[in-house]
Structures are given as structure tokens and as C-alpha cells.
Amino acid sequence: MAYLVRKVIKGHGYLYVVKSERVGGRVRVRTLEYLGNADKVSPARLKRALAYWKVGTKRPGKGGRG
């Protein structure tokens, strides 16, 4: 599942859509899309990216929790 991450670099916030995946027995975080400066990302672009990458949607059939 993809999720939204805000990184602070030299005092400025930047938004990324990232995904965790297992590679060679270790978890790696892969950047799917860079959205830009957190203060300047338009709501329309953010909404479009979240829908495209299905951020926040649950995967069916994974079970085991709650």
C-alpha cells in the first residue's frame, strides 16, 4: 500500500508518495511520486496523486488484524 510522507530538508517540507516493499528479505521504501514543496502543492494535484496511487485504501484479503 502506498502512503504520503512529508520530509523536512533544510527547513522546508516536501511531499512524496512512497511504498514499502520487501527486497531480499529486507524492507525498502520506494518513492513512487515526488509532489513538491508541501506549502505549494495544489489540492487538485494532491487529490489526483492520492487517487492514482490508491493512498489510504486497504488491500483485501490480508486479514490477521482486528
MARTOR-659069 format. One record per residue: residue number from 1; x, y, z of N, C-alpha, C in turn. Coordinates in pm, 1 decimal, always signed. Last residue first. Layout:
<nodes>
NUM:X:Y:Z:X:Y:Z:X:Y:Z
...
</nodes>
This chain:
<nodes>
66:-739.7:-716.4:+1364.0:-866.3:-665.3:+1409.3:-982.7:-712.6:+1343.1
65:-551.0:-888.5:+1121.1:-560.9:-777.2:+1215.8:-707.4:-740.9:+1237.0
64:-579.3:-1104.7:+949.6:-485.4:-1112.4:+1058.6:-493.1:-1000.1:+1158.5
63:-610.4:-993.5:+596.9:-651.0:-1049.0:+726.6:-549.0:-1039.2:+837.7
62:-588.4:-951.2:+326.6:-465.1:-959.5:+403.3:-489.6:-1010.5:+545.4
61:-816.2:-914.0:+164.8:-760.4:-1047.1:+180.4:-632.5:-1058.0:+260.4
60:-758.8:-591.7:+10.7:-846.4:-701.1:+52.5:-767.9:-830.7:+72.6
59:-598.6:-311.5:+143.6:-587.7:-422.7:+49.4:-676.9:-535.6:+97.5
58:-741.5:+11.7:+180.4:-699.6:-114.7:+238.0:-696.3:-223.6:+131.4
57:-609.7:+327.9:+91.5:-706.7:+222.8:+69.2:-652.8:+92.5:+125.8
56:-409.4:+516.1:+118.3:-507.1:+505.6:+225.5:-613.6:+399.5:+204.0
55:-371.0:+575.3:-222.7:-318.0:+600.6:-88.7:-431.7:+592.9:+12.0
54:-376.6:+510.3:-497.7:-466.4:+444.6:-401.4:-413.5:+455.9:-258.5
53:-248.4:+651.6:-686.8:-168.1:+552.1:-615.9:-248.2:+477.0:-510.9
52:-467.0:+813.0:-771.0:-392.1:+731.0:-866.3:-315.6:+618.5:-797.1
51:-544.6:+948.2:-535.2:-637.6:+857.4:-602.0:-563.0:+762.7:-695.3
50:-315.3:+1099.5:-483.7:-364.2:+1005.7:-382.4:-459.8:+904.0:-443.3
49:-302.0:+1256.1:-717.8:-194.2:+1162.1:-686.1:-241.4:+1057.6:-584.9
48:-540.0:+1408.2:-694.8:-517.9:+1323.7:-811.8:-411.2:+1216.7:-782.8
47:-493.2:+1549.4:-456.5:-607.9:+1459.1:-466.9:-589.0:+1359.6:-581.5
46:-270.2:+1702.8:-535.9:-260.8:+1609.6:-424.6:-371.7:+1505.1:-431.9
45:-381.6:+1857.8:-738.8:-271.5:+1765.9:-769.3:-256.9:+1660.5:-660.9
44:-574.2:+2001.0:-591.1:-615.6:+1917.1:-703.6:-506.9:+1815.0:-737.4
43:-423.7:+2149.3:-406.3:-513.7:+2043.6:-358.5:-557.4:+1949.0:-470.5
42:-81.8:+2200.1:-502.4:-223.6:+2234.8:-516.0:-309.8:+2119.0:-465.8
41:+192.6:+2265.3:-301.7:+121.4:+2161.2:-376.9:-26.5:+2197.0:-381.8
40:+327.0:+2444.6:-139.5:+285.8:+2490.9:-271.9:+211.1:+2386.4:-355.0
39:+411.3:+2332.8:+94.3:+330.8:+2454.7:+103.5:+271.8:+2497.0:-30.5
38:+568.8:+2119.2:+14.3:+444.2:+2091.5:+85.4:+352.7:+2213.9:+91.6
37:+709.3:+2100.1:-302.7:+706.9:+2174.5:-178.1:+570.0:+2159.4:-112.7
36:+644.6:+1775.9:-457.0:+698.9:+1910.1:-447.7:+689.7:+1968.8:-309.1
35:+586.8:+1511.2:-507.5:+480.8:+1609.5:-528.6:+529.2:+1753.8:-516.7
34:+712.4:+1227.8:-653.2:+751.7:+1347.7:-579.9:+648.1:+1454.5:-611.6
33:+620.3:+888.5:-630.2:+600.0:+1019.4:-692.7:+643.9:+1130.6:-597.8
32:+735.8:+664.0:-515.4:+653.0:+648.3:-634.6:+635.3:+780.6:-708.1
31:+1014.4:+544.6:-355.7:+941.7:+665.8:-388.7:+866.7:+644.7:-519.5
30:+1023.3:+271.3:-139.6:+1040.4:+315.5:-278.2:+955.2:+440.0:-302.4
29:+1191.5:+127.5:+119.8:+1091.4:+228.3:+87.6:+1121.4:+281.3:-51.3
28:+1228.9:-215.5:+200.3:+1280.9:-95.6:+134.2:+1165.2:-0.9:+106.8
27:+1302.7:-472.3:+421.0:+1201.2:-376.8:+377.9:+1269.9:-253.6:+320.2
26:+1460.2:-778.7:+319.0:+1461.7:-651.2:+392.0:+1354.8:-558.9:+336.6
25:+1459.7:-998.7:+155.2:+1437.7:-1020.1:+297.6:+1440.1:-894.3:+381.8
24:+1485.2:-887.7:-102.4:+1594.2:-965.8:-44.1:+1581.2:-984.8:+105.4
23:+1251.6:-656.4:-28.0:+1350.4:-689.7:-130.9:+1464.5:-764.0:-63.1
22:+926.8:-554.9:+25.0:+1031.7:-642.9:+73.4:+1121.4:-683.7:-42.9
21:+825.4:-211.6:+33.2:+824.7:-343.3:-29.2:+943.0:-424.2:+22.8
20:+627.0:+74.1:+72.4:+721.2:-18.1:+134.7:+710.1:-152.2:+64.3
19:+608.0:+374.0:-109.3:+555.7:+239.1:-91.0:+664.5:+155.8:-25.3
18:+507.5:+723.7:-125.5:+603.6:+615.0:-114.4:+532.7:+482.2:-90.9
17:+490.2:+1042.2:-240.0:+408.7:+922.3:-227.8:+508.2:+807.0:-230.3
16:+598.8:+1336.5:-69.1:+629.2:+1222.1:-154.4:+520.8:+1116.4:-135.0
15:+661.6:+1681.7:-12.4:+570.8:+1567.8:-9.6:+609.2:+1462.3:-112.3
14:+864.2:+1878.0:+204.8:+838.4:+1825.6:+70.9:+751.2:+1701.2:+82.6
13:+949.0:+2170.4:+389.0:+876.6:+2044.4:+380.8:+847.9:+2005.8:+236.1
12:+1259.7:+2307.2:+493.9:+1146.9:+2311.7:+401.0:+1082.7:+2173.9:+391.3
11:+1489.7:+2279.4:+650.2:+1381.2:+2362.5:+699.5:+1259.8:+2373.2:+608.9
10:+1647.5:+2093.2:+510.3:+1694.4:+2230.5:+529.9:+1580.3:+2326.3:+564.9
9:+1369.1:+1905.3:+469.8:+1506.7:+1915.9:+424.3:+1546.3:+2063.4:+429.9
8:+1134.2:+1688.7:+580.3:+1184.4:+1823.7:+603.3:+1333.1:+1823.8:+568.9
7:+880.9:+1507.8:+414.7:+1020.4:+1514.1:+458.2:+1058.5:+1660.4:+475.6
6:+591.9:+1332.7:+442.5:+642.5:+1470.0:+438.4:+783.6:+1467.5:+494.8
5:+422.9:+1086.6:+255.9:+530.5:+1118.9:+350.1:+570.4:+1264.2:+330.6
4:+150.8:+869.4:+206.2:+205.1:+1002.9:+187.3:+307.7:+1031.8:+295.8
3:+161.8:+534.5:+70.5:+124.4:+633.5:+170.0:+198.6:+764.0:+143.9
2:+49.0:+223.0:-71.9:+122.2:+349.6:-79.3:+74.3:+443.2:+32.0
1:+84.1:-117.6:+0.0:+0.0:+0.0:+0.0:+88.9:+124.3:+0.0
</nodes>
